[in-house]
Amino acid sequence: MSHQDVQAASTQLLDQLERAIVGKRPTLQLIVTALLANGHVLLEDVPGVAKTVTARSLAEAAGLHFSRVQFTPDLIPADITGSAVFTGGSVDGGIEFRPGPIFANLVLGDEINRAPPKTQSALLEAMEERQVTVDGETRKLPDPFMVVGTQNPIESEGTYPLPEAQLDRFLVRTGIGYPSNEAEIDLILRRSARQTERVALDQVLDADTVARLQKRVEEVHVAPPVARYMVELVEATRTSARTEAGASPRGSLALLKASRALAAMAGRSYVLPDDVKALAVPCLAHRLLLMPDQWVRGVKPEQVINEVVSQVPAPAPTDIGEDVIAQPTSPNSAPPTQPAPAYQAAPAQRVPQAPNAAPTQQPVAPATPAPQAPPHPG
């Protein structure tokens, strides 16, 4: 399987998802990126914008075993992980483990912030370790495994904000948003024409194929300058005057995993700086803890990430479509023989989650005078 196979598979999957979710391909691209990166997604948006439909459609088109958990205040951890029950039989003393809905390839935690923290914590081990421990026995979860959590950011009555430890386990956070007028008209006309509520999608992948695609993504090359750029972005969130706590090393790893998947979806075997920039907001914004005065002023974490991206210089690729090589860091180092032209990412590689993000800025290598040849002895 090549990176072109990853590109073809992801394109087929996105085409199927667009049959159910109209006019939201960039958001769908981000969700598929998280799937190929073996990560989890938090969908935070108002009711009625197809958050649940998106998760169900992804499972249907990708051929993944799907389960849905409606989080409510009376939900207990055993309702998610499963529990041991007495059956009265002779096997194992009549005790049998009944797996919960967490034992699926794609688990939808609907309105995840409506359950108390004790129940939310039932997902922590599953999301990080891909396993659950019940009655002292650890059980592996299916592979692949993905959690899609949804929450309503507007209504706060009867909700429990997700703790930072759980937010940090989501690879990306995004929203779907309202459709444009034209997309909503198209949505209505499609619904009228098919004469049924649910869209029947074609299965274009299966669980084994998704697992192979994820392994292929792990082979995408990340050059040292790009890795340094990821760390410098994360470090800038920690030193920002607007944040009380920045992103942890898990944020750096999130950038690594997601940018690899985005590069593979573009048919490349290496990561470019624009892959990292495109994913900075969805991968890092939910990991920041703002200073109290910034929160009072209405500053959003997305704004902080946009500032960081505009301030931290990115390494320049050697050429459009080529990998990134190490650039001289010392002011006295000689510039490369061939200057790197400005890089512009292809539209398919963009995930426009940050509409206010600053345009890409390429660092300019300091000019160094060419060394003068010694005079020829007369």
VEXMI-970826 format. One record per residue (C-alpha): residue number from 1; residue in three letters; x, y, z. Coordinates in steps of 0.001 Angstrom, whole numbers, plus 500000, padded with zeros to 6 digits. Layout:
N
ATOM, seq, type, east, north, up
ATOM, NUM, ALA, X, Y, Z
...
END
This chain:
378
ATOM, seq, type, east, north, up
ATOM, 1, MET, 500000, 500000, 500000
ATOM, 2, SER, 501424, 503384, 498944
ATOM, 3, HIS, 500658, 506927, 499993
ATOM, 4, GLN, 498713, 507303, 496769
ATOM, 5, ASP, 496497, 504478, 498040
ATOM, 6, VAL, 495890, 506503, 501209
ATOM, 7, GLN, 494974, 509495, 499074
ATOM, 8, ALA, 492586, 507458, 496921
ATOM, 9, ALA, 490925, 505773, 499924
ATOM, 10, SER, 490447, 509040, 501792
ATOM, 11, THR, 488994, 510698, 498698
ATOM, 12, GLN, 486484, 507864, 498277
ATOM, 13, LEU, 485535, 508134, 501939
ATOM, 14, LEU, 485092, 511910, 501757
ATOM, 15, ASP, 482957, 511612, 498633
ATOM, 16, GLN, 480627, 509232, 500437
ATOM, 17, LEU, 480427, 511437, 503533
ATOM, 18, GLU, 479498, 514437, 501407
ATOM, 19, ARG, 476381, 512598, 500281
ATOM, 20, ALA, 475119, 512881, 503873
ATOM, 21, ILE, 476853, 516051, 505068
ATOM, 22, VAL, 476431, 518767, 502457
ATOM, 23, GLY, 478917, 521594, 502005
ATOM, 24, LYS, 481286, 520666, 504836
ATOM, 25, ARG, 484182, 518917, 503099
ATOM, 26, PRO, 486960, 520775, 505013
ATOM, 27, THR, 485463, 519652, 508328
ATOM, 28, LEU, 484968, 516127, 507033
ATOM, 29, GLN, 488575, 516144, 505852
ATOM, 30, LEU, 489707, 516997, 509376
ATOM, 31, ILE, 487643, 514149, 510846
ATOM, 32, VAL, 489026, 511658, 508324
ATOM, 33, THR, 492499, 512980, 509155
ATOM, 34, ALA, 491885, 512095, 512793
ATOM, 35, LEU, 490672, 508622, 511818
ATOM, 36, LEU, 493790, 507909, 509748
ATOM, 37, ALA, 495959, 509337, 512547
ATOM, 38, ASN, 494326, 506909, 514998
ATOM, 39, GLY, 492992, 509772, 517109
ATOM, 40, HIS, 489749, 510957, 518661
ATOM, 41, VAL, 487525, 513893, 517696
ATOM, 42, LEU, 485523, 516329, 519803
ATOM, 43, LEU, 482672, 517969, 517864
ATOM, 44, GLU, 481558, 521090, 519699
ATOM, 45, ASP, 478632, 522832, 518075
ATOM, 46, VAL, 474997, 523841, 518410
ATOM, 47, PRO, 472234, 521226, 518079
ATOM, 48, GLY, 470961, 520236, 514660
ATOM, 49, VAL, 474110, 520639, 512543
ATOM, 50, ALA, 474565, 516874, 511950
ATOM, 51, LYS, 477176, 516001, 514569
ATOM, 52, THR, 475606, 512597, 515221
ATOM, 53, VAL, 474929, 512002, 511534
ATOM, 54, THR, 478579, 512725, 510776
ATOM, 55, ALA, 479831, 510075, 513182
ATOM, 56, ARG, 477293, 507492, 512042
ATOM, 57, SER, 478022, 508179, 508370
ATOM, 58, LEU, 481770, 507844, 508947
ATOM, 59, ALA, 481285, 504426, 510510
ATOM, 60, GLU, 478932, 503309, 507738
ATOM, 61, ALA, 481165, 504399, 504856
ATOM, 62, ALA, 484355, 503106, 506498
ATOM, 63, GLY, 482819, 499752, 507434
ATOM, 64, LEU, 483400, 500199, 511165
ATOM, 65, HIS, 481377, 498672, 513992
ATOM, 66, PHE, 479435, 501617, 515438
ATOM, 67, SER, 477947, 502215, 518880
ATOM, 68, ARG, 476303, 505260, 520400
ATOM, 69, VAL, 476181, 506301, 524047
ATOM, 70, GLN, 473755, 509036, 525051
ATOM, 71, PHE, 475405, 510707, 528032
ATOM, 72, THR, 472951, 511651, 530772
ATOM, 73, PRO, 473368, 512661, 534426
ATOM, 74, ASP, 472322, 509198, 535654
ATOM, 75, LEU, 474797, 507303, 533439
ATOM, 76, ILE, 477354, 505233, 535363
ATOM, 77, PRO, 480776, 503966, 534180
ATOM, 78, ALA, 479543, 500379, 533867
ATOM, 79, ASP, 476995, 501560, 531292
ATOM, 80, ILE, 479961, 502369, 529059
ATOM, 81, THR, 482603, 499774, 529837
ATOM, 82, GLY, 480321, 496811, 530593
ATOM, 83, SER, 480144, 494718, 533736
ATOM, 84, ALA, 480248, 491186, 535100
ATOM, 85, VAL, 476820, 489637, 535622
ATOM, 86, PHE, 475685, 486445, 537325
ATOM, 87, THR, 474199, 484031, 534805
ATOM, 88, GLY, 473680, 481010, 537022
ATOM, 89, GLY, 475708, 478757, 534730
ATOM, 90, SER, 478641, 476531, 535594
ATOM, 91, VAL, 481250, 478338, 533465
ATOM, 92, ASP, 483498, 480664, 535487
ATOM, 93, GLY, 481290, 480263, 538498
ATOM, 94, GLY, 478260, 481614, 536680
ATOM, 95, ILE, 479889, 485035, 536199
ATOM, 96, GLU, 479959, 486393, 532673
ATOM, 97, PHE, 481323, 489669, 531382
ATOM, 98, ARG, 478875, 491648, 529269
ATOM, 99, PRO, 480847, 494170, 527174
ATOM, 100, GLY, 479525, 497707, 527024
ATOM, 101, PRO, 479200, 499986, 524000
ATOM, 102, ILE, 482865, 501001, 524319
ATOM, 103, PHE, 483735, 497716, 522549
ATOM, 104, ALA, 483263, 499068, 519032
ATOM, 105, ASN, 485457, 500532, 516308
ATOM, 106, LEU, 483767, 503920, 516422
ATOM, 107, VAL, 482066, 505051, 519622
ATOM, 108, LEU, 479869, 508139, 519606
ATOM, 109, GLY, 479655, 509860, 522996
ATOM, 110, ASP, 476639, 512057, 522367
ATOM, 111, GLU, 476440, 515171, 524588
ATOM, 112, ILE, 479443, 513920, 526483
ATOM, 113, ASN, 479372, 516889, 528872
ATOM, 114, ARG, 475971, 515886, 530303
ATOM, 115, ALA, 477426, 513048, 532379
ATOM, 116, PRO, 479206, 513647, 535708
ATOM, 117, PRO, 483018, 513498, 535820
ATOM, 118, LYS, 483029, 509982, 537279
ATOM, 119, THR, 481265, 508658, 534198
ATOM, 120, GLN, 483340, 510765, 531821
ATOM, 121, SER, 486455, 509253, 533375
ATOM, 122, ALA, 485358, 505825, 532120
ATOM, 123, LEU, 486606, 506944, 528716
ATOM, 124, LEU, 490079, 508011, 529844
ATOM, 125, GLU, 491737, 504599, 529846
ATOM, 126, ALA, 489921, 503573, 526679
ATOM, 127, MET, 490956, 506683, 524742
ATOM, 128, GLU, 494600, 506570, 525775
ATOM, 129, GLU, 495402, 502879, 526260
ATOM, 130, ARG, 492833, 501298, 523904
ATOM, 131, GLN, 491723, 499038, 526744
ATOM, 132, VAL, 489354, 498960, 529716
ATOM, 133, THR, 489773, 497459, 533149
ATOM, 134, VAL, 486668, 495989, 534781
ATOM, 135, ASP, 486762, 494075, 538068
ATOM, 136, GLY, 490550, 493967, 537946
ATOM, 137, GLU, 490698, 492413, 534483
ATOM, 138, THR, 492024, 494347, 531492
ATOM, 139, ARG, 490397, 493823, 528120
ATOM, 140, LYS, 491655, 495119, 524781
ATOM, 141, LEU, 489387, 497198, 522587
ATOM, 142, PRO, 488879, 496563, 518858
ATOM, 143, ASP, 491389, 497881, 516355
ATOM, 144, PRO, 490879, 500447, 514966
ATOM, 145, PHE, 489237, 502354, 517806
ATOM, 146, MET, 487964, 505922, 517687
ATOM, 147, VAL, 485842, 508068, 520009
ATOM, 148, VAL, 483773, 510915, 518601
ATOM, 149, GLY, 482461, 513102, 521399
ATOM, 150, THR, 479832, 515792, 520888
ATOM, 151, GLN, 478852, 518634, 523142
ATOM, 152, ASN, 476725, 521757, 522997
ATOM, 153, PRO, 478794, 524877, 523792
ATOM, 154, ILE, 475772, 527113, 524330
ATOM, 155, GLU, 473519, 525412, 526868
ATOM, 156, SER, 475279, 525092, 530230
ATOM, 157, GLU, 472404, 524022, 532483
ATOM, 158, GLY, 472845, 520410, 533578
ATOM, 159, THR, 476268, 520032, 532001
ATOM, 160, TYR, 479666, 519164, 533430
ATOM, 161, PRO, 482639, 520752, 531610
ATOM, 162, LEU, 485120, 518179, 530421
ATOM, 163, PRO, 488249, 518092, 532601
ATOM, 164, GLU, 491505, 519163, 530993
ATOM, 165, ALA, 492859, 515615, 531261
ATOM, 166, GLN, 490054, 514322, 529055
ATOM, 167, LEU, 490140, 517243, 526614
ATOM, 168, ASP, 493835, 516547, 526131
ATOM, 169, ARG, 493045, 513048, 524888
ATOM, 170, PHE, 491096, 514302, 521886
ATOM, 171, LEU, 493414, 514616, 518914
ATOM, 172, VAL, 491366, 517454, 517408
ATOM, 173, ARG, 488443, 519624, 518374
ATOM, 174, THR, 486293, 521213, 515712
ATOM, 175, GLY, 482755, 522221, 514874
ATOM, 176, ILE, 480537, 521694, 511869
ATOM, 177, GLY, 478808, 525057, 511744
ATOM, 178, TYR, 475763, 526213, 509852
ATOM, 179, PRO, 475705, 525508, 506123
ATOM, 180, SER, 475704, 528261, 503539
ATOM, 181, ASN, 472390, 529212, 501951
ATOM, 182, GLU, 473189, 527308, 498774
ATOM, 183, ALA, 474306, 524221, 500728
ATOM, 184, GLU, 471143, 524298, 502840
ATOM, 185, ILE, 468958, 524573, 499755
ATOM, 186, ASP, 470829, 521610, 498281
ATOM, 187, LEU, 470285, 519735, 501531
ATOM, 188, ILE, 466524, 520323, 501375
ATOM, 189, LEU, 466282, 519308, 497704
ATOM, 190, ARG, 468253, 516101, 498326
ATOM, 191, ARG, 466010, 515197, 501255
ATOM, 192, SER, 462914, 515851, 499170
ATOM, 193, ALA, 464173, 513734, 496276
ATOM, 194, ARG, 465165, 510616, 498232
ATOM, 195, GLN, 461861, 510520, 500181
ATOM, 196, THR, 463455, 509080, 503294
ATOM, 197, GLU, 465253, 510564, 506268
ATOM, 198, ARG, 468435, 508517, 506269
ATOM, 199, VAL, 471012, 508559, 503485
ATOM, 200, ALA, 472175, 505093, 502430
ATOM, 201, LEU, 475927, 505305, 501963
ATOM, 202, ASP, 478150, 502823, 500162
ATOM, 203, GLN, 480784, 501037, 502216
ATOM, 204, VAL, 484115, 501928, 500611
ATOM, 205, LEU, 486460, 500630, 503356
ATOM, 206, ASP, 486482, 498085, 506165
ATOM, 207, ALA, 488134, 497866, 509572
ATOM, 208, ASP, 491159, 495947, 508296
ATOM, 209, THR, 491734, 498455, 505494
ATOM, 210, VAL, 491498, 501379, 507927
ATOM, 211, ALA, 494079, 499702, 510171
ATOM, 212, ARG, 496418, 499267, 507183
ATOM, 213, LEU, 495945, 502907, 506202
ATOM, 214, GLN, 496825, 503966, 509740
ATOM, 215, LYS, 500027, 501927, 509597
ATOM, 216, ARG, 500920, 503538, 506288
ATOM, 217, VAL, 500434, 506988, 507818
ATOM, 218, GLU, 503003, 506060, 510471
ATOM, 219, GLU, 505595, 505760, 507701
ATOM, 220, VAL, 505275, 509394, 506588
ATOM, 221, HIS, 508611, 511161, 506995
ATOM, 222, VAL, 509001, 514172, 509296
ATOM, 223, ALA, 512218, 516129, 508745
ATOM, 224, PRO, 514036, 517514, 511818
ATOM, 225, PRO, 513283, 521166, 510876
ATOM, 226, VAL, 509559, 520379, 510739
ATOM, 227, ALA, 509718, 518536, 514061
ATOM, 228, ARG, 511498, 521545, 515570
ATOM, 229, TYR, 508793, 523805, 514148
ATOM, 230, MET, 506080, 521725, 515854
ATOM, 231, VAL, 507869, 521981, 519193
ATOM, 232, GLU, 508451, 525718, 518808
ATOM, 233, LEU, 504731, 526269, 518157
ATOM, 234, VAL, 503826, 524307, 521272
ATOM, 235, GLU, 506519, 526033, 523328
ATOM, 236, ALA, 505151, 529420, 522252
ATOM, 237, THR, 501758, 528510, 523729
ATOM, 238, ARG, 503470, 527904, 527072
ATOM, 239, THR, 505364, 531187, 527120
ATOM, 240, SER, 502482, 533337, 525827
ATOM, 241, ALA, 501351, 536075, 528206
ATOM, 242, ARG, 497763, 535104, 527420
ATOM, 243, THR, 497992, 531531, 528741
ATOM, 244, GLU, 498204, 530167, 532248
ATOM, 245, ALA, 499153, 526758, 530855
ATOM, 246, GLY, 500077, 525892, 527284
ATOM, 247, ALA, 499886, 522667, 525349
ATOM, 248, SER, 501651, 519627, 526774
ATOM, 249, PRO, 503972, 517272, 524864
ATOM, 250, ARG, 500814, 515399, 523925
ATOM, 251, GLY, 499982, 518478, 521846
ATOM, 252, SER, 503276, 518123, 519981
ATOM, 253, LEU, 502513, 514469, 519324
ATOM, 254, ALA, 499030, 515423, 518141
ATOM, 255, LEU, 500553, 517765, 515569
ATOM, 256, LEU, 502875, 514968, 514479
ATOM, 257, LYS, 500116, 512381, 514053
ATOM, 258, ALA, 497623, 514678, 512354
ATOM, 259, SER, 500125, 516308, 509981
ATOM, 260, ARG, 501361, 512880, 508902
ATOM, 261, ALA, 497807, 511840, 508078
ATOM, 262, LEU, 497126, 515087, 506207
ATOM, 263, ALA, 500295, 514636, 504156
ATOM, 264, ALA, 499352, 511050, 503279
ATOM, 265, MET, 495879, 512192, 502261
ATOM, 266, ALA, 497582, 514558, 499828
ATOM, 267, GLY, 499589, 511651, 498399
ATOM, 268, ARG, 502883, 512727, 499966
ATOM, 269, SER, 505388, 510681, 501937
ATOM, 270, TYR, 506608, 513662, 503961
ATOM, 271, VAL, 505190, 516505, 506055
ATOM, 272, LEU, 505443, 520145, 504998
ATOM, 273, PRO, 505169, 523194, 507288
ATOM, 274, ASP, 501778, 524134, 505855
ATOM, 275, ASP, 500406, 520780, 507024
ATOM, 276, VAL, 501384, 521773, 510551
ATOM, 277, LYS, 499950, 525284, 510193
ATOM, 278, ALA, 496636, 523973, 508874
ATOM, 279, LEU, 496251, 521716, 511926
ATOM, 280, ALA, 497570, 524026, 514656
ATOM, 281, VAL, 494172, 525336, 515767
ATOM, 282, PRO, 492187, 522053, 515815
ATOM, 283, CYS, 495094, 520203, 517469
ATOM, 284, LEU, 496165, 522774, 520070
ATOM, 285, ALA, 493377, 525251, 520879
ATOM, 286, HIS, 491501, 522933, 523248
ATOM, 287, ARG, 494694, 522239, 525205
ATOM, 288, LEU, 495238, 525823, 526373
ATOM, 289, LEU, 494266, 527304, 529727
ATOM, 290, LEU, 493876, 531079, 529375
ATOM, 291, MET, 494755, 533658, 532005
ATOM, 292, PRO, 491662, 534824, 533926
ATOM, 293, ASP, 491855, 538366, 532534
ATOM, 294, GLN, 491999, 537019, 528975
ATOM, 295, TRP, 488943, 534880, 529597
ATOM, 296, VAL, 487044, 537894, 530962
ATOM, 297, ARG, 487965, 539900, 527872
ATOM, 298, GLY, 486510, 537200, 525642
ATOM, 299, VAL, 489808, 536054, 524146
ATOM, 300, LYS, 489485, 532645, 522498
ATOM, 301, PRO, 492190, 529964, 522489
ATOM, 302, GLU, 491980, 529989, 518698
ATOM, 303, GLN, 493182, 533596, 518711
ATOM, 304, VAL, 496219, 532630, 520767
ATOM, 305, ILE, 497104, 529847, 518334
ATOM, 306, ASN, 496713, 532225, 515387
ATOM, 307, GLU, 499118, 534655, 517042
ATOM, 308, VAL, 501600, 531872, 517688
ATOM, 309, VAL, 501453, 530664, 514078
ATOM, 310, SER, 502026, 534204, 512791
ATOM, 311, GLN, 505000, 534784, 515107
ATOM, 312, VAL, 506925, 531510, 514935
ATOM, 313, PRO, 508944, 531285, 511685
ATOM, 314, ALA, 508473, 528116, 509682
ATOM, 315, PRO, 511201, 526263, 507811
ATOM, 316, ALA, 511155, 526627, 504049
ATOM, 317, PRO, 510845, 523590, 501779
ATOM, 318, THR, 513528, 523122, 499159
ATOM, 319, ASP, 510958, 523386, 496385
ATOM, 320, ILE, 507206, 523166, 495878
ATOM, 321, GLY, 506252, 519570, 496553
ATOM, 322, GLU, 509650, 518679, 497985
ATOM, 323, ASP, 510683, 517698, 501473
ATOM, 324, VAL, 512124, 520118, 504021
ATOM, 325, ILE, 515852, 520095, 504600
ATOM, 326, ALA, 517821, 521496, 507507
ATOM, 327, GLN, 518306, 525237, 507249
ATOM, 328, PRO, 521258, 527124, 508745
ATOM, 329, THR, 520397, 528572, 512139
ATOM, 330, SER, 523532, 530581, 512843
ATOM, 331, PRO, 523562, 534196, 511581
ATOM, 332, ASN, 527045, 533561, 510201
ATOM, 333, SER, 526060, 530424, 508307
ATOM, 334, ALA, 526074, 530615, 504557
ATOM, 335, PRO, 522665, 530479, 502853
ATOM, 336, PRO, 521823, 527526, 500614
ATOM, 337, THR, 523101, 527640, 497082
ATOM, 338, GLN, 519578, 527521, 495610
ATOM, 339, PRO, 517096, 529831, 497389
ATOM, 340, ALA, 513871, 528103, 498339
ATOM, 341, PRO, 510848, 529551, 496519
ATOM, 342, ALA, 507732, 530445, 498418
ATOM, 343, TYR, 505587, 527437, 499185
ATOM, 344, GLN, 501859, 527423, 498592
ATOM, 345, ALA, 499885, 524407, 499721
ATOM, 346, ALA, 497362, 522821, 497417
ATOM, 347, PRO, 493742, 523570, 498386
ATOM, 348, ALA, 493086, 519907, 499192
ATOM, 349, GLN, 495720, 520048, 501918
ATOM, 350, ARG, 494094, 522922, 503764
ATOM, 351, VAL, 491804, 522442, 506751
ATOM, 352, PRO, 490459, 525973, 507265
ATOM, 353, GLN, 489548, 525726, 510928
ATOM, 354, ALA, 490999, 529121, 511681
ATOM, 355, PRO, 489392, 531740, 509415
ATOM, 356, ASN, 491333, 534544, 511122
ATOM, 357, ALA, 494716, 532869, 510816
ATOM, 358, ALA, 497529, 535000, 509532
ATOM, 359, PRO, 498819, 534219, 506040
ATOM, 360, THR, 501774, 531947, 505662
ATOM, 361, GLN, 505034, 533760, 506243
ATOM, 362, GLN, 508277, 532285, 505084
ATOM, 363, PRO, 511429, 533104, 507029
ATOM, 364, VAL, 514082, 534954, 505154
ATOM, 365, ALA, 517598, 533679, 505635
ATOM, 366, PRO, 519994, 536430, 506808
ATOM, 367, ALA, 522110, 537809, 504024
ATOM, 368, THR, 525762, 536866, 504342
ATOM, 369, PRO, 528380, 538459, 502116
ATOM, 370, ALA, 530179, 536033, 499876
ATOM, 371, PRO, 533744, 535284, 501042
ATOM, 372, GLN, 536427, 537213, 499140
ATOM, 373, ALA, 539170, 535175, 497442
ATOM, 374, PRO, 542692, 535976, 498739
ATOM, 375, PRO, 544817, 538069, 496348
ATOM, 376, HIS, 547060, 536109, 494053
ATOM, 377, PRO, 550654, 536461, 495104
ATOM, 378, GLY, 552482, 538647, 492578
END
